[in-house]
Amino acid sequence: MPKSPLTKLVNIWPKIADHLIKIWITTPEEFLQRDPYEVFYLLKTRVDPSFCRCMLAAIVAAKEWGKWNTYHISAAVEFQKRYPDIQWKTAWKGC
């Protein structure tokens, strides 16, 4: 199976690309046009509710072309502000 063009984005590994395709994001351009917090919300609510803050950090950092591990705290705080009804499965101890 050929690699998804989404893997050209920083932090978007093949497994994450597979999940993005499930919410109809198939190209880097489609991804970059979307709000990363909305993308993660859709992934968490439509694909797998167990997705963690590390996945959120990877999605946000991909949009910003940054290192995923520098977005853990800021991305989690912003996500909770935008989506206060979403609960994490476990207490956060890092990834």
N, C-alpha and C positions, 0 to 999 in steps of 0.2 A: 504494500500500500504506500503510495507516495506521501511525503510529508505535506502537511497543510501549509499554505502560504502564511497562515497566522503565526507560524513559528519563526518568521522573520522578525517579529516584534520581540523586544527585550522582555524576558521573564515569561514568555508564552511558550511553554514546553508542549510537546505533542499531546499529553493528556489534557492539559488545559485547553488546547486548541480543539480537541474532540468535544469537550464540554461546551465551548463557545458555539460550535456548529449546531448543537442541540437547541440553542436559542436564536438560531438563524443569523449568526455572525460568522461569515465565511472568508472575509478578506481583511487585511490590515486596514484598509481604508474604511470599511464598515465599522471596525472596532474603534478606530481613532475618532470617528464622528460621534461616538456615543459617550455618555457620562459613565465613568468607570464604576461609580457607586450604584447606578441603576443596573449596569451589567452584572455586578456581583449580586445585587438583590434578585435579579431574574435567575441567575445560576442557583442561588440558595433556595429560592422558592419553587422553581420549576424543574431543577435537575437533581440537586442533592442538598437537603437541609443540614447535613453535617459539615458542609464546607466551612473551613476555619478562617481565622484572621490572617493566616499566612497566605491563603488563596486570595483574600481581599487585598492584602499588601501587594501581591504579584500583579493583580489586575490594575490597581491604581498606579503602581510604578511603571507598568507597561505603557500606560497613557502618557506618563511624564518622562519616559525614557530614563528612569532612575533605577537604582538597586532596590530590589524588593524588600530587603531586610532593613532598610532605613525608613520604611513606611508603616511599620507595624502599629505604632501607637497613634500617630496622627490619622491614619486611615480608619482605624477602629473607632476613634472618638468621633470623627466626621460621620461615619456610617451610622453610629448610634443616634446622632443628632437627627439625621435624615430619616432613619427607619427605627424609631424607638420600640416598635412592637416586635421586632425581630430579636429573639433570644438566642444566645449561643448555647450549645449543648453542654459545654464544660467551662469551668472557670479558666481564665487565661493565665497560663504559666509560660508563655512563649510558644514557639512551634518546634 
